[in-house]
Amino acid sequence: MRKTIIAGNWKMNKTPDEATALINAIRPVASGANCEVVVCPTAVCLPAAKEALAGSNIKLGAQNVHFEKSGAFTGELSVDMLKAVGVEYVIIGHSERRQYFGETDETVNKRTKAALAGGLIPIVCVGELLWERECGITNEVVARQVKLALFGVSAEDAKKTVIAYEPVWAIGTGKTATADQADEVCGVIRATIASLYGAEVAEEVTIQYGGSMNAGNADELLRKENVDGGLIGGAALKAPDFGAIIAAAK
Ligand code: PGA
């Protein structure tokens, strides 16, 4: 059975002290969770976050990882470095990285393979731009991103990979995809994985929705057959809202 995963993407927010305070506020709202709960603070907050999470059911995630083990890659972090501070999950290919930092489908693929090889669980982000949706090519854009991200990934590793469907027009804009739109594209992602690895593998892959998910719309989104959780930005920075989303997860 695939896991439902609610993950908070804190983006470039919070100092280490603020991260500790937010985790202390999230711990009680996550304690009875029926799902896996993950927080992804900035790299500089990871050690403080790990300490604050001790003894809780909440897992630690990072926001990016490099594919090389070490070397001349200024500003980057390796799988081993993240694992050394207690990271288990890593977001890869977020649209902000694709838009502002030159992330491509090829680097997403390399990062995904490196994360899997090193034992981190990748949360691979895919999603269409507004004009791609208006052009009617959402399904092919997303299927292409999924295929390229998983190129060369074994069936065993594919099962461990989390895919986050995040329509770019819905991120941080307050515009959520409708539950039906989210379900449809998450279904396309599952069908794409089935075409690569077979239906059994596809049934095991957790596919999240992300993009303005909040306390008010989480229940409807999370009730959809193909939506196995959420990747939450803004609402993950407020413990009561994040708690409400966790409570809405099956
Ligand atoms: P948002 O961000 O919830 O603030 O729209 C989601 C994300 O970018 O992962």
py3Dmol code that shows the C-alpha trace and the ligand (Angstrom):
import py3Dmol

protein = """\
ATOM      1  CA  MET A   1       0.000   0.000   0.000  1.00  0.00           C
ATOM      2  CA  ARG A   2       1.308   3.410  -0.890  1.00  0.00           C
ATOM      3  CA  LYS A   3       1.879   5.967   1.846  1.00  0.00           C
ATOM      4  CA  THR A   4       0.045   9.243   2.219  1.00  0.00           C
ATOM      5  CA  ILE A   5       2.695  11.897   2.764  1.00  0.00           C
ATOM      6  CA  ILE A   6       2.141  15.465   3.915  1.00  0.00           C
ATOM      7  CA  ALA A   7       5.343  17.442   3.404  1.00  0.00           C
ATOM      8  CA  GLY A   8       6.034  21.069   4.257  1.00  0.00           C
ATOM      9  CA  ASN A   9       8.305  22.932   1.869  1.00  0.00           C
ATOM     10  CA  TRP A  10       9.504  25.868   3.940  1.00  0.00           C
ATOM     11  CA  LYS A  11      11.384  27.427   0.986  1.00  0.00           C
ATOM     12  CA  MET A  12      13.672  30.358   1.991  1.00  0.00           C
ATOM     13  CA  ASN A  13      11.993  31.009   5.338  1.00  0.00           C
ATOM     14  CA  LYS A  14      13.018  30.686   8.998  1.00  0.00           C
ATOM     15  CA  THR A  15      16.294  30.991  10.854  1.00  0.00           C
ATOM     16  CA  PRO A  16      17.410  27.987  12.937  1.00  0.00           C
ATOM     17  CA  ASP A  17      15.748  29.383  16.083  1.00  0.00           C
ATOM     18  CA  GLU A  18      12.544  30.068  14.179  1.00  0.00           C
ATOM     19  CA  ALA A  19      12.662  26.577  12.670  1.00  0.00           C
ATOM     20  CA  THR A  20      12.928  25.083  16.154  1.00  0.00           C
ATOM     21  CA  ALA A  21       9.941  27.137  17.308  1.00  0.00           C
ATOM     22  CA  LEU A  22       7.853  26.076  14.305  1.00  0.00           C
ATOM     23  CA  ILE A  23       8.723  22.406  14.831  1.00  0.00           C
ATOM     24  CA  ASN A  24       7.766  22.680  18.495  1.00  0.00           C
ATOM     25  CA  ALA A  25       4.401  24.038  17.379  1.00  0.00           C
ATOM     26  CA  ILE A  26       3.963  21.339  14.710  1.00  0.00           C
ATOM     27  CA  ARG A  27       4.882  18.382  16.951  1.00  0.00           C
ATOM     28  CA  PRO A  28       1.562  18.249  18.821  1.00  0.00           C
ATOM     29  CA  VAL A  29      -0.575  18.728  15.692  1.00  0.00           C
ATOM     30  CA  ALA A  30       1.340  15.942  13.939  1.00  0.00           C
ATOM     31  CA  SER A  31       1.458  13.495  16.828  1.00  0.00           C
ATOM     32  CA  GLY A  32      -1.722  11.609  15.972  1.00  0.00           C
ATOM     33  CA  ALA A  33      -1.114  11.679  12.215  1.00  0.00           C
ATOM     34  CA  ASN A  34      -2.517   8.938  10.056  1.00  0.00           C
ATOM     35  CA  CYS A  35       0.101   9.679   7.436  1.00  0.00           C
ATOM     36  CA  GLU A  36       3.804  10.343   7.044  1.00  0.00           C
ATOM     37  CA  VAL A  37       4.675  13.939   7.966  1.00  0.00           C
ATOM     38  CA  VAL A  38       7.809  15.606   6.586  1.00  0.00           C
ATOM     39  CA  VAL A  39       9.259  19.083   7.062  1.00  0.00           C
ATOM     40  CA  CYS A  40      11.782  20.540   4.617  1.00  0.00           C
ATOM     41  CA  PRO A  41      13.558  23.564   6.105  1.00  0.00           C
ATOM     42  CA  THR A  42      16.494  25.379   4.528  1.00  0.00           C
ATOM     43  CA  ALA A  43      19.871  23.643   4.641  1.00  0.00           C
ATOM     44  CA  VAL A  44      21.178  25.916   7.379  1.00  0.00           C
ATOM     45  CA  CYS A  45      18.274  24.890   9.644  1.00  0.00           C
ATOM     46  CA  LEU A  46      18.647  21.133   9.180  1.00  0.00           C
ATOM     47  CA  PRO A  47      20.787  20.402  12.298  1.00  0.00           C
ATOM     48  CA  ALA A  48      18.524  22.493  14.567  1.00  0.00           C
ATOM     49  CA  ALA A  49      15.457  20.910  12.978  1.00  0.00           C
ATOM     50  CA  LYS A  50      16.840  17.406  13.513  1.00  0.00           C
ATOM     51  CA  GLU A  51      17.364  18.166  17.175  1.00  0.00           C
ATOM     52  CA  ALA A  52      13.891  19.660  17.550  1.00  0.00           C
ATOM     53  CA  LEU A  53      12.327  16.611  15.863  1.00  0.00           C
ATOM     54  CA  ALA A  54      13.943  14.102  18.251  1.00  0.00           C
ATOM     55  CA  GLY A  55      11.417  11.557  19.494  1.00  0.00           C
ATOM     56  CA  SER A  56       8.665  12.796  17.155  1.00  0.00           C
ATOM     57  CA  ASN A  57       6.948  11.047  14.246  1.00  0.00           C
ATOM     58  CA  ILE A  58       7.995  13.824  11.838  1.00  0.00           C
ATOM     59  CA  LYS A  59      10.650  13.157   9.194  1.00  0.00           C
ATOM     60  CA  LEU A  60      13.271  15.597   7.954  1.00  0.00           C
ATOM     61  CA  GLY A  61      13.595  16.629   4.314  1.00  0.00           C
ATOM     62  CA  ALA A  62      15.898  18.941   2.342  1.00  0.00           C
ATOM     63  CA  GLN A  63      15.025  21.233  -0.571  1.00  0.00           C
ATOM     64  CA  ASN A  64      17.676  20.095  -3.043  1.00  0.00           C
ATOM     65  CA  VAL A  65      20.658  17.765  -3.439  1.00  0.00           C
ATOM     66  CA  HIS A  66      23.583  17.612  -5.850  1.00  0.00           C
ATOM     67  CA  PHE A  67      24.346  14.498  -7.874  1.00  0.00           C
ATOM     68  CA  GLU A  68      28.107  14.425  -7.327  1.00  0.00           C
ATOM     69  CA  LYS A  69      29.655  13.116  -4.123  1.00  0.00           C
ATOM     70  CA  SER A  70      31.956  16.113  -3.605  1.00  0.00           C
ATOM     71  CA  GLY A  71      34.017  18.637  -5.511  1.00  0.00           C
ATOM     72  CA  ALA A  72      33.911  22.069  -7.076  1.00  0.00           C
ATOM     73  CA  PHE A  73      30.164  22.751  -6.898  1.00  0.00           C
ATOM     74  CA  THR A  74      29.908  25.974  -4.924  1.00  0.00           C
ATOM     75  CA  GLY A  75      26.719  26.267  -2.941  1.00  0.00           C
ATOM     76  CA  GLU A  76      25.617  22.665  -3.415  1.00  0.00           C
ATOM     77  CA  LEU A  77      25.122  19.817  -0.916  1.00  0.00           C
ATOM     78  CA  SER A  78      25.752  16.106  -1.411  1.00  0.00           C
ATOM     79  CA  VAL A  79      23.631  13.127  -0.431  1.00  0.00           C
ATOM     80  CA  ASP A  80      26.132  12.140   2.267  1.00  0.00           C
ATOM     81  CA  MET A  81      26.113  15.632   3.772  1.00  0.00           C
ATOM     82  CA  LEU A  82      22.319  15.601   4.022  1.00  0.00           C
ATOM     83  CA  LYS A  83      22.258  12.099   5.473  1.00  0.00           C
ATOM     84  CA  ALA A  84      24.857  13.105   8.057  1.00  0.00           C
ATOM     85  CA  VAL A  85      22.421  15.631   9.535  1.00  0.00           C
ATOM     86  CA  GLY A  86      19.473  13.239   9.567  1.00  0.00           C
ATOM     87  CA  VAL A  87      17.728  13.999   6.271  1.00  0.00           C
ATOM     88  CA  GLU A  88      15.515  11.240   4.828  1.00  0.00           C
ATOM     89  CA  TYR A  89      13.581  13.032   2.069  1.00  0.00           C
ATOM     90  CA  VAL A  90      14.694  15.549  -0.543  1.00  0.00           C
ATOM     91  CA  ILE A  91      12.653  17.774  -2.839  1.00  0.00           C
ATOM     92  CA  ILE A  92      14.012  17.680  -6.393  1.00  0.00           C
ATOM     93  CA  GLY A  93      13.127  19.828  -9.392  1.00  0.00           C
ATOM     94  CA  HIS A  94      10.795  22.262  -7.665  1.00  0.00           C
ATOM     95  CA  SER A  95       9.431  24.715 -10.227  1.00  0.00           C
ATOM     96  CA  GLU A  96      11.225  27.571  -8.454  1.00  0.00           C
ATOM     97  CA  ARG A  97      14.499  25.777  -9.055  1.00  0.00           C
ATOM     98  CA  ARG A  98      13.515  25.116 -12.673  1.00  0.00           C
ATOM     99  CA  GLN A  99      12.450  28.759 -13.180  1.00  0.00           C
ATOM    100  CA  TYR A 100      15.150  30.674 -11.278  1.00  0.00           C
ATOM    101  CA  PHE A 101      18.154  28.355 -11.009  1.00  0.00           C
ATOM    102  CA  GLY A 102      18.451  26.642 -14.360  1.00  0.00           C
ATOM    103  CA  GLU A 103      17.218  23.237 -13.208  1.00  0.00           C
ATOM    104  CA  THR A 104      16.475  21.041 -16.223  1.00  0.00           C
ATOM    105  CA  ASP A 105      14.859  17.647 -16.716  1.00  0.00           C
ATOM    106  CA  GLU A 106      18.374  16.259 -17.115  1.00  0.00           C
ATOM    107  CA  THR A 107      19.647  17.607 -13.782  1.00  0.00           C
ATOM    108  CA  VAL A 108      16.400  16.499 -12.125  1.00  0.00           C
ATOM    109  CA  ASN A 109      17.108  12.991 -13.409  1.00  0.00           C
ATOM    110  CA  LYS A 110      20.699  13.072 -12.133  1.00  0.00           C
ATOM    111  CA  ARG A 111      19.674  14.363  -8.710  1.00  0.00           C
ATOM    112  CA  THR A 112      16.893  11.780  -8.464  1.00  0.00           C
ATOM    113  CA  LYS A 113      19.243   8.908  -9.274  1.00  0.00           C
ATOM    114  CA  ALA A 114      21.891  10.171  -6.830  1.00  0.00           C
ATOM    115  CA  ALA A 115      19.328  10.536  -4.037  1.00  0.00           C
ATOM    116  CA  LEU A 116      18.008   7.013  -4.609  1.00  0.00           C
ATOM    117  CA  ALA A 117      21.483   5.508  -4.864  1.00  0.00           C
ATOM    118  CA  GLY A 118      22.394   7.105  -1.532  1.00  0.00           C
ATOM    119  CA  GLY A 119      19.215   6.091   0.260  1.00  0.00           C
ATOM    120  CA  LEU A 120      17.319   9.401   0.303  1.00  0.00           C
ATOM    121  CA  ILE A 121      13.685   9.472  -0.790  1.00  0.00           C
ATOM    122  CA  PRO A 122      13.257  11.962  -3.635  1.00  0.00           C
ATOM    123  CA  ILE A 123      10.119  14.089  -3.891  1.00  0.00           C
ATOM    124  CA  VAL A 124      10.262  14.900  -7.602  1.00  0.00           C
ATOM    125  CA  CYS A 125       8.222  17.955  -8.601  1.00  0.00           C
ATOM    126  CA  VAL A 126       6.493  18.171 -11.972  1.00  0.00           C
ATOM    127  CA  GLY A 127       3.846  20.504 -13.313  1.00  0.00           C
ATOM    128  CA  GLU A 128       2.724  22.612 -16.224  1.00  0.00           C
ATOM    129  CA  LEU A 129       2.919  26.371 -16.763  1.00  0.00           C
ATOM    130  CA  LEU A 130      -0.327  28.280 -17.192  1.00  0.00           C
ATOM    131  CA  TRP A 131       0.091  28.672 -20.946  1.00  0.00           C
ATOM    132  CA  GLU A 132       0.818  24.968 -21.315  1.00  0.00           C
ATOM    133  CA  ARG A 133      -2.503  24.234 -19.575  1.00  0.00           C
ATOM    134  CA  GLU A 134      -4.244  26.782 -21.801  1.00  0.00           C
ATOM    135  CA  CYS A 135      -2.673  25.100 -24.827  1.00  0.00           C
ATOM    136  CA  GLY A 136      -4.162  21.778 -23.716  1.00  0.00           C
ATOM    137  CA  ILE A 137      -0.814  20.036 -23.298  1.00  0.00           C
ATOM    138  CA  THR A 138      -0.795  19.559 -19.488  1.00  0.00           C
ATOM    139  CA  ASN A 139      -0.869  15.783 -19.640  1.00  0.00           C
ATOM    140  CA  GLU A 140       1.952  15.484 -22.146  1.00  0.00           C
ATOM    141  CA  VAL A 141       4.129  18.056 -20.342  1.00  0.00           C
ATOM    142  CA  VAL A 142       3.749  16.239 -17.043  1.00  0.00           C
ATOM    143  CA  ALA A 143       4.195  12.763 -18.559  1.00  0.00           C
ATOM    144  CA  ARG A 144       7.391  13.937 -20.256  1.00  0.00           C
ATOM    145  CA  GLN A 145       8.781  15.376 -17.006  1.00  0.00           C
ATOM    146  CA  VAL A 146       7.998  12.117 -15.176  1.00  0.00           C
ATOM    147  CA  LYS A 147       9.612   9.966 -17.876  1.00  0.00           C
ATOM    148  CA  LEU A 148      12.749  12.097 -17.963  1.00  0.00           C
ATOM    149  CA  ALA A 149      13.033  12.253 -14.162  1.00  0.00           C
ATOM    150  CA  LEU A 150      12.808   8.448 -13.936  1.00  0.00           C
ATOM    151  CA  PHE A 151      15.047   7.655 -16.905  1.00  0.00           C
ATOM    152  CA  GLY A 152      17.455   4.902 -15.813  1.00  0.00           C
ATOM    153  CA  VAL A 153      15.713   4.418 -12.435  1.00  0.00           C
ATOM    154  CA  SER A 154      14.994   0.760 -11.578  1.00  0.00           C
ATOM    155  CA  ALA A 155      11.497  -0.471 -10.750  1.00  0.00           C
ATOM    156  CA  GLU A 156      12.542  -1.030  -7.127  1.00  0.00           C
ATOM    157  CA  ASP A 157      13.757   2.565  -6.841  1.00  0.00           C
ATOM    158  CA  ALA A 158      10.752   3.934  -8.718  1.00  0.00           C
ATOM    159  CA  LYS A 159       8.501   2.468  -6.010  1.00  0.00           C
ATOM    160  CA  LYS A 160      10.353   4.524  -3.397  1.00  0.00           C
ATOM    161  CA  THR A 161      10.130   7.759  -5.376  1.00  0.00           C
ATOM    162  CA  VAL A 162       7.498  10.338  -4.494  1.00  0.00           C
ATOM    163  CA  ILE A 163       6.120  12.501  -7.289  1.00  0.00           C
ATOM    164  CA  ALA A 164       4.591  15.885  -6.479  1.00  0.00           C
ATOM    165  CA  TYR A 165       2.228  17.292  -9.077  1.00  0.00           C
ATOM    166  CA  GLU A 166       2.522  21.050  -8.731  1.00  0.00           C
ATOM    167  CA  PRO A 167       0.875  23.123 -11.453  1.00  0.00           C
ATOM    168  CA  VAL A 168       3.167  26.145 -11.636  1.00  0.00           C
ATOM    169  CA  TRP A 169       0.227  28.572 -11.881  1.00  0.00           C
ATOM    170  CA  ALA A 170      -1.066  27.322  -8.510  1.00  0.00           C
ATOM    171  CA  ILE A 171       2.137  27.747  -6.502  1.00  0.00           C
ATOM    172  CA  GLY A 172       1.979  30.609  -4.037  1.00  0.00           C
ATOM    173  CA  THR A 173      -0.783  32.258  -6.032  1.00  0.00           C
ATOM    174  CA  GLY A 174      -3.788  31.229  -3.953  1.00  0.00           C
ATOM    175  CA  LYS A 175      -5.167  29.546  -7.107  1.00  0.00           C
ATOM    176  CA  THR A 176      -5.569  25.852  -6.351  1.00  0.00           C
ATOM    177  CA  ALA A 177      -6.204  23.270  -9.023  1.00  0.00           C
ATOM    178  CA  THR A 178      -9.693  21.899  -8.499  1.00  0.00           C
ATOM    179  CA  ALA A 179      -9.772  18.506  -6.839  1.00  0.00           C
ATOM    180  CA  ASP A 180     -10.837  16.996 -10.173  1.00  0.00           C
ATOM    181  CA  GLN A 181      -7.973  18.672 -12.054  1.00  0.00           C
ATOM    182  CA  ALA A 182      -5.491  17.460  -9.424  1.00  0.00           C
ATOM    183  CA  ASP A 183      -6.919  13.947  -9.513  1.00  0.00           C
ATOM    184  CA  GLU A 184      -6.824  13.829 -13.303  1.00  0.00           C
ATOM    185  CA  VAL A 185      -3.174  14.829 -13.607  1.00  0.00           C
ATOM    186  CA  CYS A 186      -2.085  12.657 -10.661  1.00  0.00           C
ATOM    187  CA  GLY A 187      -3.863   9.849 -12.540  1.00  0.00           C
ATOM    188  CA  VAL A 188      -1.896  10.691 -15.692  1.00  0.00           C
ATOM    189  CA  ILE A 189       1.297  10.472 -13.633  1.00  0.00           C
ATOM    190  CA  ARG A 190       0.260   7.065 -12.301  1.00  0.00           C
ATOM    191  CA  ALA A 191      -0.555   5.873 -15.822  1.00  0.00           C
ATOM    192  CA  THR A 192       2.839   7.137 -17.016  1.00  0.00           C
ATOM    193  CA  ILE A 193       4.604   5.194 -14.263  1.00  0.00           C
ATOM    194  CA  ALA A 194       2.497   2.138 -15.183  1.00  0.00           C
ATOM    195  CA  SER A 195       3.607   2.469 -18.810  1.00  0.00           C
ATOM    196  CA  LEU A 196       7.240   2.446 -17.670  1.00  0.00           C
ATOM    197  CA  TYR A 197       7.172  -0.146 -14.887  1.00  0.00           C
ATOM    198  CA  GLY A 198       3.757  -1.852 -14.878  1.00  0.00           C
ATOM    199  CA  ALA A 199       0.612  -1.283 -12.841  1.00  0.00           C
ATOM    200  CA  GLU A 200       1.913  -2.919  -9.682  1.00  0.00           C
ATOM    201  CA  VAL A 201       4.766  -0.438  -9.313  1.00  0.00           C
ATOM    202  CA  ALA A 202       2.468   2.480 -10.212  1.00  0.00           C
ATOM    203  CA  GLU A 203       0.060   1.497  -7.437  1.00  0.00           C
ATOM    204  CA  GLU A 204       2.847   1.805  -4.879  1.00  0.00           C
ATOM    205  CA  VAL A 205       4.085   5.261  -5.829  1.00  0.00           C
ATOM    206  CA  THR A 206       2.968   8.161  -3.657  1.00  0.00           C
ATOM    207  CA  ILE A 207       1.753  11.046  -5.820  1.00  0.00           C
ATOM    208  CA  GLN A 208       1.208  14.330  -3.996  1.00  0.00           C
ATOM    209  CA  TYR A 209      -0.569  17.474  -5.049  1.00  0.00           C
ATOM    210  CA  GLY A 210       1.020  20.868  -4.338  1.00  0.00           C
ATOM    211  CA  GLY A 211       0.021  24.445  -5.081  1.00  0.00           C
ATOM    212  CA  SER A 212      -1.908  26.625  -2.625  1.00  0.00           C
ATOM    213  CA  MET A 213      -3.076  23.606  -0.629  1.00  0.00           C
ATOM    214  CA  ASN A 214      -4.454  24.900   2.655  1.00  0.00           C
ATOM    215  CA  ALA A 215      -6.609  24.062   5.658  1.00  0.00           C
ATOM    216  CA  GLY A 216      -9.764  24.864   3.686  1.00  0.00           C
ATOM    217  CA  ASN A 217      -9.188  22.840   0.505  1.00  0.00           C
ATOM    218  CA  ALA A 218      -7.020  19.950   1.737  1.00  0.00           C
ATOM    219  CA  ASP A 219      -9.889  17.649   2.600  1.00  0.00           C
ATOM    220  CA  GLU A 220     -11.427  17.714  -0.880  1.00  0.00           C
ATOM    221  CA  LEU A 221      -8.053  17.318  -2.611  1.00  0.00           C
ATOM    222  CA  LEU A 222      -6.867  14.514  -0.342  1.00  0.00           C
ATOM    223  CA  ARG A 223     -10.087  12.552  -0.766  1.00  0.00           C
ATOM    224  CA  LYS A 224      -9.300  12.027  -4.444  1.00  0.00           C
ATOM    225  CA  GLU A 225      -8.257   8.548  -5.487  1.00  0.00           C
ATOM    226  CA  ASN A 226      -4.958   9.536  -7.095  1.00  0.00           C
ATOM    227  CA  VAL A 227      -3.901  12.250  -4.625  1.00  0.00           C
ATOM    228  CA  ASP A 228      -1.736  10.615  -1.957  1.00  0.00           C
ATOM    229  CA  GLY A 229      -0.752  13.638   0.048  1.00  0.00           C
ATOM    230  CA  GLY A 230       0.461  17.171  -0.356  1.00  0.00           C
ATOM    231  CA  LEU A 231       3.547  19.287  -0.777  1.00  0.00           C
ATOM    232  CA  ILE A 232       2.667  22.449   1.075  1.00  0.00           C
ATOM    233  CA  GLY A 233       4.428  25.805   0.945  1.00  0.00           C
ATOM    234  CA  GLY A 234       2.778  28.811   2.605  1.00  0.00           C
ATOM    235  CA  ALA A 235       0.372  26.854   4.809  1.00  0.00           C
ATOM    236  CA  ALA A 236       3.231  24.702   6.142  1.00  0.00           C
ATOM    237  CA  LEU A 237       4.642  27.758   7.916  1.00  0.00           C
ATOM    238  CA  LYS A 238       1.590  28.016  10.185  1.00  0.00           C
ATOM    239  CA  ALA A 239       1.276  25.121  12.616  1.00  0.00           C
ATOM    240  CA  PRO A 240      -2.543  25.210  12.920  1.00  0.00           C
ATOM    241  CA  ASP A 241      -2.971  25.195   9.129  1.00  0.00           C
ATOM    242  CA  PHE A 242      -0.372  22.468   8.627  1.00  0.00           C
ATOM    243  CA  GLY A 243      -2.083  20.518  11.415  1.00  0.00           C
ATOM    244  CA  ALA A 244      -5.457  20.830   9.690  1.00  0.00           C
ATOM    245  CA  ILE A 245      -3.954  19.485   6.458  1.00  0.00           C
ATOM    246  CA  ILE A 246      -2.381  16.571   8.355  1.00  0.00           C
ATOM    247  CA  ALA A 247      -5.742  15.858   9.972  1.00  0.00           C
ATOM    248  CA  ALA A 248      -7.407  15.821   6.536  1.00  0.00           C
ATOM    249  CA  ALA A 249      -5.006  13.150   5.249  1.00  0.00           C
ATOM    250  CA  LYS A 250      -6.283   9.586   5.203  1.00  0.00           C
TER     251      LYS A 250
END
"""
ligand_1 = """\
9
PGA
P 2.330 26.868 -1.929
O 3.691 26.161 -2.401
O 1.608 25.869 -1.050
O 2.757 28.085 -1.179
O 1.560 27.176 -3.172
C 3.714 24.798 -2.727
C 5.092 24.429 -3.216
O 5.717 25.244 -3.887
O 5.594 23.319 -2.943
"""
view = py3Dmol.view(width=600, height=400)
view.addModel(protein, "pdb")
view.setStyle({"model": 0}, {"cartoon": {"style": "trace"}})
view.addModel(ligand_1, "xyz")
view.setStyle({"model": 1}, {"stick": {}})
view.zoomTo()
view.show()
